[in-house]
């Protein structure tokens, strides 16, 4: 406990606009057995949570009692308790709101996953791809059920920001006469929330508590893998630290490094539209496809490949011996004996994703940059892949 008594010395009144110096003051501070008397001048500050004045004169004596918490506004700290979670603003992701009585049958015919899963108890998010007629990936998306009780048939659709116009054209092309409304939501932001690795154990972390759940439009575990934490959708004007308890903000680059470290693709750089194949991109492992829901665009090739059980290449996480800056899109990978082993897709620093032939997945591979600089890289099998994944 802190008691502060402040008394000012008497001065003759002057005109307000002529006052420039603070009044000399006397300060008596009592803090858990420490008593001090001094004289000096003060400016605005705080003392142990009690509003006072900051002393600028000599002979100040203050003893802080144990257990007093400090607060740092810059990092969003809430006392001396370590923040257990970190949130990242995903500027590269945007949201569309699709709503209307025909929402479910409309989406069912153009996505790889089963939209009916969102009607099951406890399921509020699914992952999926939209394919072209040749069965190649156009867009990777996350679908969230709407929070409002009176929303009716509707979802939020999360996608890459750079394909906003093309995905709107794609949706409107297949909308035809269905009773659905499709609207961008620029007023909403997407956040990823992860455990703070500095203050968490290796055990599976519990879901963060929300201090203001009414401010979260979406709050759900990432449906792709538990290693991707949780997804939060909120108003762009709302600070996520006011929603997620015991949380701080992090640099979005770490989010991408984590994705590449565990081998999870996201967006058009990782999944080039019209180029990437869904099964080679591990869509099955990310719970993003249904083989029993019925017809959808691009189903034929995807289903045939799945039922033959032959996927010769897969997108895998790789680590290079050193970062490579100048890389051509789809740079070729080779074994040390010169055999083609796949293509490098994308990366940050020494981490990245490569489409690798399964027969060479356990070998040390070579990658040559456009400036003829050669580095070696090694692929790894992600922990979130099924144990029976066919890796030669």
Secondary structure, DSSP 8 states (H G I E B T S, - for coil): -EEEEEEE-------GGG--S---EEEEEEETTEEEEEEE-EEEEEETTEEEEEE-SS-------TT-----TTTT--TTS---EEEEE-TTEEEEEEESTTHHHHHHTTSSS-GGGGGSTT--EEEEEEE-TTSBEEEEEEEEE---TT--SEEEEEEEGGGHHHHHHHHHHHHTT-S-EEEE-TTEEEEEEEE-TTS--SS------BS-GGGEEEEEE-SS-GGG-EEEEEETTS-GGGTBSSEEE--HHHHHHHHHHHT---STTTS-TTT-BTTTTTTTTTT---SSS---TTHHHHHHHHHHT---EEEEEEEESS------TT-EEEETTS-EEEEEEEEETTEEEEEEEGGGTTS-EEEE-TTS-EEEEEEE--TTS-TT----
